[in-house]
Amino acid sequence: MALKSRLGGHTNTYHTYTLEEALEGIAEAGYRFVELTAVRGWTEHVPLDADAKALGGIQRLMNRLGLVAISLSGHSDLTTKDGLTLGLKALDLCERMGIDIMNTAIGGHYSEEEDEEAFMGNIHELADHAAARDIRLGIEIHGEITKSGKAAIQVLERIGRNNVLINYDTGNVEFYSGVKAVDTCRWRCRNLFTATSRTSAAKAASGTSRRSAKATLTSNACSTLWRKAASPDR
């Protein structure tokens, strides 16, 4: 099975840095592609209510660094109506920026109280809003309900929308389910369309070197994941 993949850095990796610092670190690590972060109350590298001037400034910054935004992290608590409203805002931001992938999660960033039925009451509106704009949604492996590839597939089957797929967070797979990320990835791999890999090895570095090292290690881990994922489903 041939996979067309674009390997990029995620600005949320640089949670404590400014957007400019994050993009500089990603570019220095050798990436061309980037996932921007617009998570209200957590990492607001791109504000959900950004005006045309602000978005133009972000685009010029990416142009200067040779970066292309291919996805947006627009996480919110989709078990609530307020979270749905934030998700709809993030989708509108995607449309304004020309981004066709938005990643999110059931309970947002924290996922403290996941209510699957409440999520199901909101996800279809979000999915339909996305489909009308030719945007795909990635449900992140995060929390108990989507703790692994197999668990996430069951959620996708309930949602029943072709534009809703899996954002496969390798660190969260191992943290929440206790299984190896590559092993569970083979569960119906055709439903996986974005992957996130994490590493703690770069913590020993500092400054700009720390930022670029973290991105480079993430690149290596994701490359291995995609090669493994190309194996037939098991």
C-alpha angles and dihedrals in degrees: 000000000000116000124200104209135173113203115211145162124253118225090213086071083073096051094152095044132081119257091253092053091046094051092045090053092048092049092046090054088060101256124144097186130059142187111219122213125229104164112149112232095008118051113356101176086143111032113225090228095046113150126223092268093054093047090047089054091051091049092050090050091053091046091054091052095042094244130145122201109228101167143014128221101221101164120170136152100277092185087076135059090234089055091050090053090053090048091053090050090052090052091051088051089053090053092049091050097043093245117147102189125065122182122206141150139226098255099021122240098330102036089193097150111022115191109185095192092050089049090051088053090061109028096076093059090049092047093049091047088052095046091053087059096042091248125143122216124219116204106209124228095247133134130359102305095055098026096138142013091265093050092046092052090058089054091049090052090055092048093051099195121132093214093057114087140149129290096203109213104190095195092052092049091059094039098049103030102027093226130116112271094224092052096052091041089071089068101108094326093189088080093059115091107155130033133195123198127191135197137182096197092094093061091091091063124077142209119357091344089058091054095048093043092053092051093047093051089049089053092054093048094049092048090056091047094053092049090052092044091057089070117103116275115272 
